[in-house]
Structures are given as structure tokens and as C-alpha cells.
Amino acid sequence: MKVAIIGQGYVGLTISAFAGEFFDVVGFDSNQRIVKQLNDGISHIEGIESAVLKNLIRDGRYQATSDGQDIAESDLVVIAVPTPLTTFRKPDLSFIDAACRTIGENIEKPVLVINESTSFPGTLRNFIKPAIENYSKHLIEHSYAISPERVDPGRRDFNQRNTPRLFAGLTLEATEKTREFYSRFCDQLVEVSSPEVAEAAKLFENTFRQVNIALVNEFAQIAHSLGISVHETLDAANTKPYGFMKFTPSAGVGGHCIPVDPTYLAAIAEENGAPATFIRRANEVNLEMSEYIVNRVETDNGGSLHGKSVLVIGVAYKPNVADVRETAAELVIMHLRNRGAVVSWHDEVVGTWHGESSAPLSGAGISVVITKHDVVSERDILASAPYVFDTTGKVAGAKGL
Ligand SMILES: NC(=O)c1ccc[n+]([C@@H]2O[C@H](COP(=O)([O-])OP(=O)(O)OC[C@H]3O[C@@H](n4cnc5c(N)ncnc54)[C@H](O)[C@@H]3O)[C@@H](O)[C@H]2O)c1
């Protein structure tokens, strides 16, 4: 079976690597630089080793392309393209639309189309299917299914094989074909009654995280005002063996999913006249953390940051990955600069960002830790400046949340 995977980023390349063990995979990506790199056997994401890619290419089981005609012979197509927000913070389905165009214009026989991109309930039925039909030259009866992706880049204990996967087709035939496809490389498949349930479950999973992170971020502020340690309090609460799940405070949420997916849920809720109060407020609380942190740092440093040198340590949105999408470091740096601080940042995992390079981990007046990668030691962080504020709870001896 020939499988085309549209989008070769975190999700698409991961699926390509697993599916490549069993099927012939064409990885279609609109970014020609990524395509060239992949065809040279170089992986650009954590979790997929270049050696795995090289083996698949050597065995003729994987090829990357930017040419839509290369997917024409496919039997199954997976969509794994970005689903960001517009500048007005509304769901942006333009990448999905472009993927539908690639499928519609190039595939002339019935295939199974599976969407793995995260979007609101109804996207498969009311957007993807009509869009592909619209872009096709003739009416072709494709099958359609959804299987939302749960990959957590950089994570070693859970992967495609041992993470349960939700799925549902628009028809029974689509459901069965989807089960057959994923059962090769996923141990536990969970069929749900409709694509809308699968789409909604994915959004709710990430909304659950966003709301709980906001709650603990608010609680960090309460604990500070009470003069008690938020971390000790959370550890104490976590001794309860049931009915509690520990989340830890931070400078905010980052990545492609948690800051974005809840807004997809809120948007569809409000479109249907249902409330999304909690979701909207949680997003605000998480965004406000950056300013709260800068206020704390300013207060500890004589009430002014003007002209002071501040080193932000860790600009990736989470440890041990180079991903800076929606990183909380962005807002923290913005607030620091707005207050006149002279800001540089250190993150050897990210390397370069916004045309700036990672600065040495030393010589600052103030350090603020946003993300602690494993390669950076607590000792070096503490030695980087006379005053260190840690938002991660991982640097003993520093000031912090
Ligand atoms: N990254 C995660 O941890 C994660 C986890 C679960 C779900 N998701 C969801 O999966 C989807 C993809 O996310 P990602 O993290 O893989 O994104 P990504 O940015 O890492 O990769 C997307 C890729 O798609 C390519 N692309 C964009 N438009 C295209 C088009 N029209 N045709 C072909 N290629 C195109 C880009 O060049 C890029 O390489 C999103 O909906 C996201 O919410 C992501």
C-alpha cells in the first residue's frame, strides 16, 4: 500500500517513520528546504533519528517531495499540517484547505483520507470532505476518517506504538480501513462513535491541561502572597492518593497545542451559543504569568529594571526540544525590554531565534529561567548572575515561583 503524508513536521514525519516500516511512504511538504533535508536523510525533529530515515530511504520505503503529482498513486493520505490561529485568534484552516487542494488536484481514484491535524468538531465532515470534492476535477467517492495525533515531541516513554489512538470514520468502511492502517504500528486503537467525538476529545485533552496549568499558575501567585512555598504545598496536596493530579506553575504555556487548541474549542462553543468562560480565562491567566514574573523580578531588584542586564535562560517552550512556537519566553523578554532591561538569552538547544544567537551562560546582573534543558546544570545557572529567578521549580537555591 502506498501512503502519502501531507506535512512533514512533528506529526507527519513521526507517522512517516512508523508507517514506513510497513508501507511505501511519500512525505509531501510545501517547504522545499525540509524536503531536501529529508531526502538527504536528515531528520529535523526530536524523536525521529536520522538513521531511521536513512534506512527507510535506502530500502526505498520513504521519499519526501513538494510535487503534488508524487502522491497521485497513493491508496491512503494522512493530513498533518498546522492548524494555528489567525491574527484575530480565530481558527485558521488555511493549511488544511491547501492540503485538501493538493489531494483534490492530484488524486483521481478513491482513497482513504485521514486527518491527524487538530481542529474543532465538524472539520472532517463539513470542511475537509467538501474542500477535497471541490478541488477534484471529477466527483470521487473518497473515504474519510479522523485520528487525532497525541505525539509529545521529546518524550521517550510514550510513542506511536504505546499511546492509545482515537479514531472514527465518516462511514463504516472508512472506520475499518483506518483501524487496519494504524493497527500495524499502534497497540491500542480506540474507536469512537463519530469523527466529531474524536475531534472534540483531542481538544478537551489539551483544554484540560491548559485550564489546570492556569489554575496552578493562579495558585502560585496566591501562595506567594501568603508567604508559603507553592511547590511544597503542591507536593503536600499530591500525597492524596485519589482525586488530585499535580500540575506545576510556569511562565506560561507554549508549543503548537496547549495555547492554541483550547481556542478552537472556545470558538466552536461560542459559535453554537455555548459558554467558554473557563477556557478563555485560563488562556488569559497563562498569558499574564509573563508580566507577573517580570513584576516579581523588578520588585526584587530595587523596583526598576532600567539599564540592567538580564539573561533569559531557556527560550524553547519546554525542556530538551528546540521548538519555540508560542514560547512564554517571548512575552517575558517583551516585558523586560519594555521596562528598559538589556536582555539577552541563553539556549544552546535552540541556537538562533529571531535573528539572535544564544548568549553565554554568564556575566548577567539578573537571570530568569524559563525552561531548563537537561544539558544546563543547576550550578551553572546559579553562577550565571548574582540574582536568579527560576520559573521552573528545578533550580534549588534560586528565587522563584
Ligand atoms: N507538535 C505536536 O506535538 C502535536 C501533537 C498533536 C497534534 N498536533 C497537531 O498536528 C498538526 C501538525 O502539527 P505539527 O506540530 O506537525 O506542525 P509542524 O509545523 O511541525 O509541521 C507541519 C508541516 O506541514 C508543512 N506544511 C504546511 N502547509 C502545508 C501544505 N499545504 N502542504 C504540505 N505541507 C505543508 C510545513 O512546512 C511543516 O513542515 C497540527 O494540527 C497540530 O495541532 C501537533
The ligand as an SDF file (V2000), in Angstrom:
LIG
                    3D

 44 48  0  0  0  0  0  0  0  0999 V2000
    3.5530   19.0300   17.5880 N   0  0  0  0  0  0  0  0  0  0  0  0
    2.7860   18.3360   18.4160 C   0  0  0  0  0  0  0  0  0  0  0  0
    3.2190   17.9740   19.4980 O   0  0  0  0  0  0  0  0  0  0  0  0
    1.3700   17.9420   18.0330 C   0  0  0  0  0  0  0  0  0  0  0  0
    0.7320   16.9690   18.7820 C   0  0  0  0  0  0  0  0  0  0  0  0
   -0.5430   16.5890   18.4630 C   0  0  0  0  0  0  0  0  0  0  0  0
   -1.1900   17.2100   17.4020 C   0  0  0  0  0  0  0  0  0  0  0  0
   -0.5650   18.1840   16.6860 N   0  0  0  0  0  0  0  0  0  0  0  0
   -1.2960   18.7810   15.5560 C   0  0  0  0  0  0  0  0  0  0  0  0
   -0.7840   18.2320   14.3510 O   0  0  0  0  0  0  0  0  0  0  0  0
   -0.8290   19.2080   13.3080 C   0  0  0  0  0  0  0  0  0  0  0  0
    0.5520   19.3990   12.7290 C   0  0  0  0  0  0  0  0  0  0  0  0
    1.4000   19.8960   13.7550 O   0  0  0  0  0  0  0  0  0  0  0  0
    2.9820   19.7770   13.6910 P   0  0  0  0  0  0  0  0  0  0  0  0
    3.4700   20.0410   15.0730 O   0  0  0  0  0  0  0  0  0  0  0  0
    3.3800   18.5330   12.9990 O   0  0  0  0  0  0  0  0  0  0  0  0
    3.3250   21.0330   12.7640 O   0  0  0  0  0  0  0  0  0  0  0  0
    4.7610   21.3680   12.1230 P   0  0  0  0  0  0  0  0  0  0  0  0
    4.7660   22.8330   11.9380 O   0  0  0  0  0  0  0  0  0  0  0  0
    5.8460   20.7220   12.8940 O   0  0  0  0  0  0  0  0  0  0  0  0
    4.7080   20.6650   10.7040 O   0  0  0  0  0  0  0  0  0  0  0  0
    3.8070   20.9980    9.7240 C   0  0  0  0  0  0  0  0  0  0  0  0
    4.4750   20.8000    8.3810 C   0  0  0  0  0  0  0  0  0  0  0  0
    3.4810   20.9960    7.4000 O   0  0  0  0  0  0  0  0  0  0  0  0
    4.0890   21.6940    6.3190 C   0  0  0  0  0  0  0  0  0  0  0  0
    3.0160   22.3050    5.5730 N   0  0  0  0  0  0  0  0  0  0  0  0
    2.3240   23.4290    5.8450 C   0  0  0  0  0  0  0  0  0  0  0  0
    1.3790   23.6040    4.9140 N   0  0  0  0  0  0  0  0  0  0  0  0
    1.4610   22.5670    4.0690 C   0  0  0  0  0  0  0  0  0  0  0  0
    0.7420   22.2000    2.9170 C   0  0  0  0  0  0  0  0  0  0  0  0
   -0.2850   22.9020    2.4670 N   0  0  0  0  0  0  0  0  0  0  0  0
    1.1170   21.0750    2.2830 N   0  0  0  0  0  0  0  0  0  0  0  0
    2.1480   20.3330    2.7300 C   0  0  0  0  0  0  0  0  0  0  0  0
    2.8710   20.6490    3.8040 N   0  0  0  0  0  0  0  0  0  0  0  0
    2.5040   21.7530    4.4660 C   0  0  0  0  0  0  0  0  0  0  0  0
    5.0760   22.6300    6.9560 C   0  0  0  0  0  0  0  0  0  0  0  0
    6.0810   23.0210    6.0510 O   0  0  0  0  0  0  0  0  0  0  0  0
    5.6110   21.7750    8.0960 C   0  0  0  0  0  0  0  0  0  0  0  0
    6.7650   21.0610    7.7260 O   0  0  0  0  0  0  0  0  0  0  0  0
   -1.4290   20.4500   13.9430 C   0  0  0  0  0  0  0  0  0  0  0  0
   -2.8070   20.4450   13.7450 O   0  0  0  0  0  0  0  0  0  0  0  0
   -1.1280   20.2650   15.4120 C   0  0  0  0  0  0  0  0  0  0  0  0
   -2.0400   20.9530   16.2360 O   0  0  0  0  0  0  0  0  0  0  0  0
    0.7170   18.5380   16.9620 C   0  0  0  0  0  0  0  0  0  0  0  0
  1  2  1  0
  2  3  2  0
  2  4  1  0
  4  5  1  0
  4 44  2  0
  5  6  2  0
  6  7  1  0
  7  8  2  0
  8  9  1  0
  8 44  1  0
  9 10  1  0
  9 42  1  0
 10 11  1  0
 11 12  1  0
 11 40  1  0
 12 13  1  0
 13 14  1  0
 14 15  2  0
 14 16  1  0
 14 17  1  0
 17 18  1  0
 18 19  2  0
 18 20  1  0
 18 21  1  0
 21 22  1  0
 22 23  1  0
 23 24  1  0
 23 38  1  0
 24 25  1  0
 25 26  1  0
 25 36  1  0
 26 27  1  0
 26 35  1  0
 27 28  2  0
 28 29  1  0
 29 30  1  0
 29 35  2  0
 30 31  1  0
 30 32  2  0
 32 33  1  0
 33 34  2  0
 34 35  1  0
 36 37  1  0
 36 38  1  0
 38 39  1  0
 40 41  1  0
 40 42  1  0
 42 43  1  0
M  CHG  2   8   1  16  -1
M  END
$$$$
